[in-house]
Amino acid sequence: MFGELKNDTSAKFYISSFSVSENGINILIILVLLGYLMILAGNLFIISLVCLNPHLHRSMYFFLSNLSVVDILYVSTTLPKLLYISYTGNHFVSYTACIAQLYLYAFFGDTESFLLVSMAIDRYVAICFPLHYSLIMSKKACMLLAFPTWLMGSLNSFILTYFVCSLNFFGFVEIQNFFCELKAILIVSSSDTTFLRKLIVVDGMFIGSIPVLLILASYACIIRTILNIQSPTGRWKTFSSCTSHITIVVLYYGPAMALYMQYSEANSQDTILSVIFVTLVPLFNPLVYSLRNDDFLKAIRKVTHG
């Protein structure tokens, strides 16, 4: 089907994408394009609002801006290529392009995981040490928290990509997903991938379980502090400042852990989880924070009403 077998970097990957009818392709293109534009518009709006409004020049919104930047870069590694594949019908991707997409996808996905931990730390300091919040979460402290998230995301992605580059691929191989996803790549390799599959599970624990445990520890301290507040109204108001972050944590880690913390072959369920992981989280981030945050609502009203 795919021609003569060759064991070199001239191997090409066939992205299977989605099995839809001719009319379905047009609907898919429209949905993907609308989703991509909504993600770009929503996250760019968040970044612009934080940059232009002095009242939002605080650590919480600094990390939120970082999250929006990551989300924009994250979806830009997958959705434009999916649009190209769907529009042109050309499902082939070169070895170099596939490896580059894999690296960027892992880089921005890992960075988002670490950023959510930084945001949890920010909420912990804000609620447990409110009088010292501004002093503790200074600009320098924010940079010291943000920089390692990008660095660790890049290093972890490099390690995974390095091991993938050591695998052998023959000729044209079909990837059962809509982009060069890690588990889908392993299944088409002619090499023994046992070690790498185990590494993915261990790495998933590092990227997923450790951040989740740190977030849970932060919220354990937060809940303990909230329970000491006498007023029910005060308790709810304090807890509501965390609901946006909690929502995003659940949306992100739910499909991420289901996708990567299992020792199994790639399957159709992985494609569905990938869609949720790639599109829904970046789409809901700006909605959750803009609609459930009083400071954002005030900033939006100030912009719209002059």
C-alpha positions in Angstrom: 0.0 0.0 0.0 2.7 2.4 1.0 5.5 1.4 -1.4 9.0 0.2 -0.8 10.2 -0.1 2.8 13.1 2.2 3.8 14.7 2.5 7.2 15.8 6.1 7.3 14.5 9.6 8.1 12.9 9.8 4.7 10.0 7.8 6.2 6.7 9.6 5.9 3.8 9.4 8.3 0.2 9.1 7.2 -2.1 10.9 9.6 -5.4 9.0 9.5 -7.3 11.9 11.1 -11.1 11.3 11.2 -13.1 8.9 9.1 -15.9 11.2 7.8 -17.9 11.5 4.6 -17.3 14.2 2.0 -20.0 16.4 3.5 -18.7 15.6 7.0 -15.2 16.9 6.0 -16.8 20.4 5.3 -18.5 20.3 8.7 -15.2 19.2 10.4 -13.3 22.0 8.7 -15.8 24.6 9.9 -15.8 23.2 13.5 -12.0 23.0 13.7 -11.6 26.5 12.3 -14.3 28.0 14.6 -12.7 26.2 17.6 -9.2 27.4 16.7 -10.4 31.0 16.2 -12.3 31.0 19.4 -9.3 29.7 21.3 -7.0 32.3 19.8 -9.5 35.1 20.4 -10.3 34.1 24.0 -6.7 33.7 25.1 -5.5 36.8 23.3 -8.3 38.7 25.0 -7.1 37.4 28.4 -3.5 38.4 27.6 -4.5 41.9 26.4 -6.8 42.5 29.3 -4.1 41.6 31.8 -1.4 43.7 30.1 -3.6 46.8 29.6 -5.4 46.8 33.0 -3.1 47.9 36.0 -5.6 46.3 38.5 -4.7 42.9 37.0 -1.0 43.3 37.3 -0.9 40.7 40.1 0.7 37.2 40.3 -2.5 35.4 39.7 -3.1 37.1 36.4 0.6 36.8 35.5 0.3 33.0 35.6 -3.0 33.2 33.8 -1.4 35.1 31.0 1.4 32.5 30.8 -1.3 29.8 30.7 -3.0 31.7 27.8 0.3 31.9 25.9 0.8 28.2 26.4 -2.7 27.4 25.2 -2.2 29.5 22.0 1.1 27.8 21.2 -0.3 24.4 22.2 -3.3 24.4 19.8 -1.2 26.0 17.1 0.9 22.9 16.9 -2.0 20.6 16.0 -5.2 22.4 14.7 -3.7 24.3 11.7 -2.2 21.0 10.4 -5.5 19.3 10.9 -7.2 22.0 8.9 -4.6 21.6 6.2 -5.1 17.8 6.1 -8.9 18.1 6.0 -8.9 20.8 3.3 -6.3 19.4 1.0 -6.8 15.7 1.6 -3.0 15.4 1.9 -2.5 13.2 5.0 1.2 12.7 4.6 3.7 14.3 7.0 7.5 14.1 6.8 9.6 12.5 9.5 11.1 15.8 10.5 7.7 17.6 10.7 6.2 14.8 12.7 9.1 14.8 15.2 8.9 18.6 15.5 5.1 18.4 16.1 5.6 15.8 18.8 8.2 17.9 20.6 6.2 21.1 20.6 3.0 19.3 21.6 4.8 17.6 24.6 6.6 20.8 25.4 3.5 23.0 25.7 1.4 20.3 27.3 4.0 19.6 30.0 4.5 23.3 30.6 0.8 23.8 31.2 0.9 21.0 33.8 3.7 22.8 35.7 1.9 26.2 35.4 -1.2 24.8 37.1 1.0 23.9 40.1 2.4 27.5 40.2 -1.2 28.8 40.1 -2.1 26.5 43.0 0.8 27.9 45.0 -0.4 31.4 44.3 -3.8 30.5 45.6 -2.3 28.9 48.6 -0.3 32.0 49.5 -3.2 34.3 48.8 -5.6 32.5 51.1 -3.2 31.2 53.8 -1.0 34.3 54.0 -3.2 37.2 52.8 -1.4 39.9 54.7 2.0 38.9 53.2 0.6 37.9 49.7 2.0 40.9 47.9 5.4 40.6 49.6 5.7 36.8 49.0 4.4 36.8 45.4 6.6 39.6 44.2 7.6 39.9 40.5 10.8 38.2 41.2 9.0 35.3 42.9 6.6 35.0 40.0 9.5 34.8 37.5 11.2 32.2 39.7 8.1 30.1 39.6 7.3 30.7 35.9 10.7 30.1 34.4 11.2 26.6 35.7 7.8 25.5 34.3 8.9 26.4 30.8 12.4 24.9 31.3 11.1 21.6 32.7 8.5 21.4 30.0 11.2 21.8 27.4 13.6 19.4 29.0 11.0 16.7 29.5 9.8 17.0 25.9 13.3 16.8 24.7 14.0 13.6 26.5 10.8 11.9 25.2 11.5 13.2 21.6 15.2 12.0 21.9 14.0 8.4 22.6 11.5 8.5 19.8 14.2 9.6 17.4 16.1 6.4 18.2 13.2 4.3 16.9 13.1 2.8 13.4 10.3 3.5 11.0 9.9 2.0 7.5 8.6 3.8 4.5 5.1 5.2 4.9 3.4 4.5 8.2 -0.1 5.3 9.3 -0.7 7.1 12.6 -4.1 6.5 14.2 -4.8 10.0 15.4 -5.2 13.5 14.0 -1.6 14.5 14.8 1.8 13.0 15.6 0.8 11.8 19.1 3.3 9.9 21.1 1.5 6.6 21.7 0.3 6.6 18.1 3.8 6.9 16.9 5.1 4.1 19.0 2.7 1.6 17.5 4.0 2.1 14.0 7.7 1.7 14.9 9.5 -1.5 13.9 11.7 -1.2 17.0 11.1 -2.7 20.4 9.2 0.0 22.2 8.7 -1.8 25.6 11.2 0.5 27.4 9.7 3.7 25.9 6.1 2.6 26.8 7.2 2.1 30.4 9.0 5.4 30.3 5.8 7.1 29.2 3.9 5.7 32.2 6.7 6.8 34.6 6.9 10.2 32.8 3.1 10.5 33.1 3.5 10.0 36.9 6.1 12.8 37.0 4.1 15.2 34.8 0.7 14.2 36.1 0.8 12.6 39.6 3.4 14.8 41.2 1.8 18.1 40.1 -1.6 16.7 41.2 -0.3 15.8 44.6 1.3 19.3 45.0 -2.0 20.9 44.0 -4.0 18.6 46.4 -1.5 19.5 49.2 -2.0 23.2 48.4 -5.8 22.9 48.5 -5.7 20.8 51.7 -4.0 23.8 53.4 -6.5 26.2 51.7 -9.5 24.2 52.9 -8.2 24.1 56.4 -7.8 27.9 56.4 -11.3 28.4 54.9 -12.9 26.2 57.6 -11.4 28.5 60.2 -13.3 31.5 58.7 -16.3 32.2 61.0 -18.6 33.7 58.4 -20.3 31.4 55.9 -20.3 34.2 53.4 -16.6 34.8 53.9 -15.9 31.0 53.5 -17.8 30.9 50.2 -16.2 34.1 48.9 -12.7 32.8 49.7 -13.4 29.4 48.2 -14.9 30.9 45.0 -11.6 32.6 44.2 -10.3 29.0 43.6 -13.1 27.5 41.6 -11.8 28.7 38.2 -8.4 27.0 38.9 -10.0 23.9 40.2 -12.2 23.6 37.1 -9.2 23.9 34.8 -7.2 21.4 36.8 -10.0 18.8 36.4 -10.4 19.5 32.7 -6.7 19.2 32.1 -5.6 16.3 34.3 -8.7 14.1 33.7 -8.1 13.3 30.0 -4.3 13.7 30.4 -4.0 11.0 33.0 -6.4 8.7 31.2 -4.4 9.1 28.0 -0.8 8.7 29.3 -0.9 6.9 32.6 -1.8 3.5 31.2 0.4 0.9 29.6 -1.6 0.1 26.4 -1.7 0.4 22.7 -3.1 3.5 20.9 -6.8 3.1 20.2 -9.8 5.1 19.1 -10.5 6.1 22.7 -7.1 7.8 22.7 -8.2 9.9 19.7 -11.2 11.1 21.6 -9.2 11.9 24.7 -6.7 13.8 22.5 -9.5 15.9 21.0 -10.6 16.8 24.6 -7.0 17.4 25.7 -6.1 19.5 22.7 -9.2 21.6 22.2 -11.5 21.8 25.3 -8.9 22.9 27.9 -7.6 25.9 25.8 -11.2 26.7 24.8 -12.6 26.7 28.4 -9.6 28.4 30.1 -10.6 32.0 29.1 -14.3 31.3 29.5 -13.9 29.9 33.0 -11.7 32.7 34.2 -13.5 35.6 32.5 -17.0 34.5 33.6 -16.2 33.4 37.1 -13.8 36.1 38.2 -15.0 39.5 39.6 -11.8 41.3 38.7 -12.1 40.2 35.1 -15.7 41.1 34.9 -14.9 44.6 36.2 -12.0 45.0 33.8 -14.3 43.8 30.9 -17.0 46.3 31.9 -14.4 49.1 32.1 -13.2 48.3 28.6 -16.7 48.0 27.1 -18.1 51.1 28.8 -15.0 53.2 28.6 
